[in-house]
Amino acid sequence: MQPAEMSGTMPEQSYAILPVAGKGTKETKTITSTTIQATSKLEGEPAAAAVAPFANGYHSPPKHTFGQSMKLECIAFWNYFLAPLGFVITIYGLNVVAWGGMLFLLQCNACFGLATWRFRDLYLLLQYRLLHKPVALRRLAGTHRGWFRLEGSTDLPVNLGPTNIDEQPSQAVPRSAIPFPEKTIPNAPLTGVRARPTMLWKLDLAIWFMVWNTFLQCCLSGFMWALNRYDRLSWSTGLFVVLPCIVAAIGGLIMLIERNTVKSVEGVPVSQKGRERLEQDLEHGIWSRNNIKDEHLESKKKKEEENKRKSEL
């Protein structure tokens, strides 16, 4: 008999206790996967709000104000700073910024500090593209687990994650859909839905843009070290400052967009305060739309179609 976490059906789980608004009365219910599947929507819920569309009862965290978001970001950064690796990276970044007035030191520090990781990714990418080694792509998927998803990963059990990847039932799962080492598999999606596989050309672009950022900064370093301010070409400094910034920005934008796409599908953790706020909002008849940006998706789609029609006229 298979354990609950690896069986084909998801075990019933309890989630936030959400009040259900009725006519003239208020009733409080514990939302479970069974009750969600039994009812298409909560009583009193506007059709467009989509409060609980996920089968396991997951609800996206409520939308925060700018001040609340900044507070959460500061707390997260402080926890990161207290970790040994976070402390070292923060000091390194401050050192780069501190030397910002001396352009060549800024560029050289930024160039060689990240080269090791970038060329490691390029080496693995070339192994996959030229030598057709699947394990190289799986290693890249483990390195970029925050935004990259392998082909076939949508067919993995929704409860499969780093904590149970070594259990016996998971051995039947195709290894090509799991990163390597297998402990680097992404966490089980909170929504019970896995993000679609990432297009490989996006991985190519992200890695190559970061490597070109290093190459271009090496060119800048060569001009700064080999030539003095009298012999140096007047356009060289500006060119090799702008080009690295452009390619790094494009590579970073690709990663950011894909990371947000994964979060919008697989969900983000909801804090205790977030759950309490959802309960309080529902008690007052405030319905939060169940997506990461708390957007009215139907209205947004209609607006996009309307803008498209206007552009065609």
N, C-alpha and C positions, 0 to 999 in steps of 0.2 A: 504493500500500500504506500502510495507516495505521500510525503509530508505535505502539509497544507500550503507551504510557501512555494512549492514547485508544481502543484497540481494544476490541471487545466482551468479549474474555476477558482476565482479569488475568494479567500475567506472573508466572512462578514466582518467589517471593521466599523467602529464607532468614531464619529467625527464631531465637529463642533455642535453643541446643543443650540439649535436655532429655533426661535419662536415662530409659530405659524399663525399669521393674522387671519382671523375669520370675521364674520359679520357680527359685530357687537361683542365678541369674546376673543380671548387670547389663550392659546394653548401652546405649551412648550413640548417639543419632541426632540429625541435624540436621532439625528439622521444617520442611517446605516446604509450599507450597499444594497440591502434588501428593500428598504423603504424607497430608496431612490429609483430602483428599477421598477417598483410597483406603481409609482406615480410619475407622470411625465413632467410635472412642474408642481411647485409648492402652491398651496391655496393662497389666493390673493396676489400671486406673482404676476407682474406684467409680462405679456408674451415675449417682448423683446429683451427683457432683462436677463434671461437665461441664468438664473441663480444657481441651479444645480444640475448641469447637464452631464457631469461625469458619473459613471456608474459606481465608483467607490465613494462618492460623497465629497470629494475634494472641492474646495472653493478657493479661488485666488485671493490673496490678501487684499484688504481694502486700500483704496488709493490714498496716498499720503500727501500732505501739504509740503511745500518746499522746506519749511522749517523742520518738519518731522523727518523728511528724507535726509536732510543734512545731519540731523542728530543720529540717525541710524548708520549713515555712512561714517561718521566720526567714531562711533562705537566700534564698527567693524574694522576701521583702520587701526584703532588703538589695540584691539586684540591681535591684529596682524603684526603690529609693531612690536608687541611683547614676545612674539615667537622669534627664535634665533635667526631663521632665514629672513623673516620680515625685517628684523632690526638691521641686518647687514645690507639688504637691498635698499632700505630707506636711507641709511648713511651714505651708501654709494650714490644714490640719486641726489641727495643734498650736496654731495661733493661736486657732482657734475654741474649742478645749478650754481654753486658758489664760484666756480671758475668760469661762469658764463661770460664775464667781461673779457676773458682772454679766449678768443674764438678757437684757436687751434687746440688748446687744451680741452675745451669742451668737446670738440669733435673727436679727438683721439680717445678720450675717456669713454665716450658713448660708443665709439666704433669697436674697440677691442674688448670691452666688457661683455658684449652679447655675442661676439663672433663664435664662441665655442658651441653654444646651443644652436645657432643658426646653421652652422656647417654640419652639425650632427643631423639636423632635420634634412638638409640638402643631401647628405650621404644616404640616408634612408630612402628619400624620394627617388634618387637615381637608382638605387638597388631595386626598387619596385618597377620603375619605368623601363630601365634598360635590361636588368637581369630577371625581371618578372618574379621576384621573391615576395609572396603574399605576406610573410611574417614582417617584412619591412613596413608595409602599409599598416599592419596591425600595431606595430610599435608607434608609428605616427599617430594612430587613433588613440593610443593610450596617453601619449604626450599631450595631445590636443583634445582630451576627453570632454572639455567644457563646451566645445562647439562643433566637433567633427563626429559624424556617425557613419559607420560602415554599412555597406550594402548587405541587406538581410537582417539588420539589427531590429527592424520593426516586427520581425517574426519571433523574437526572443520572448520568453515568459516575462510578463510585466513585473513580477516580483523578483526577478533575477538581478543581483547586484554584487558588489564586492564582498559582502558578508556571507553570501551563500553560494558563491561561484564554485567552491571546492566540493560541494555536496554531491552525492552520487547521482541524483536525477539530472543535474546540470550537465553531466558528461555526454548526454545524448544531443546536446545543443551543437549546431555546426560551429566549428572553431573559427571559420572565416568571418563570422559576424561578431566576434569577440576580440577586443584589443589584446595586445601582448605586452608585458605579462598580464595574465588574465585578471589579476587583482586591480588593474587599472580600468576595468569596465565601469562605465558611468553608473551612478546610483540608480536604483529602481525609480521610475518616474512616479511622482506624487499623484499625477492625474490618472494613472493607469493606462496612459497612451504614450507610446514612444515616438520621438521625432523622426521624420523621414530621413533616409540616407543623404549625406552631403555629396554634392557633385564634386568629382575629383579635380576638376579644373580649378575650383575655388581653393583647394589645398595647394595645388601647383602655384597659383598666383600668390597666395599668402606667403609661402616659403620663399619663392624666387624674389618677391619684392623685398623681403627682409634681408636676403643675401645681397641683393643689389644695393640696399642701403649701406651695408658694410663695405662693399666694393667702392662705392662712390665716396664714402668717408675716408677710405684709404687713399683715394686720389687726392682729396683735400689735404690729408696729412702729408702726402708726398710734396705737394706744392708748398706747404707751409714750412716743411723741414728743409727741403732741397734749395729753395730760392728765398732770397731776402726781399724786403718790400720794394727794392728798386728794380730787381730783375724779374719779379713775379708778374705774370700777365694780369692785366687789370680786371679782366672778366672772370678769371679762374676762381677766385674766392667766392664771389656771389653765386656762380653757377653751381659749384660743388657744395654750397650750403643749401640752395633751394632744391636741387634734385634729390638728395637723400631725404629731405623732409617730405617731398611729394610721394616718393615710392613707399616710405614707411607709413605715411598716412593712409594710402590706398590699402596696403596689406593689413593694417590695423582695423580699417573700416570693414573689410571682408570678415575678419574674425568677430568683430562686434555685432554685425548684422546676423551672422549665423548663430552666435551665442544667444542673442535675443530671440531668434526663431526657435531655438531649442527650449528656452525658458517658457515661451508662450505656449508650447505644446506639452512639455513634461511638467510644468509647474515649478513654483519656488516655495520654499518652506514658509509656513505661516506661524508667526510667533504667538505666544499666549495672549499678548495684548491685542494682536490682530484678530484672533478668534473672539475675544471679548467685545471688540468693537463691532464685528459682524453681528453678534447677538444683540447688542444695543441698537444698532441701526435697524435691524429687522423689527425689534420691539416698537420702534417709532415709525415703521412703515417705509424705511429707506432701503431700497433694493440696490445692491452692488452687482454690477454685471460681472459674470464669471470669466473674465479674461485679464491678463496681466496688466493691461493699461486701463481697465475699467471703462472701456469704450463701448458705445452703442454701435455694434458692428453692422447692423442692418442699415442704420442711417448713414454710416460712413460709406458703405457700398453704394447706396443710392446716390450719395453726393459725388462719388467718383464717376459713376455712370453718367450723371448729369453734366459734370465737367467734360467728360469725354465727348458727349454729344455736342456741347457748345464749341469744343475745339474743332470738331469736324465740319461745323457750319461755315 
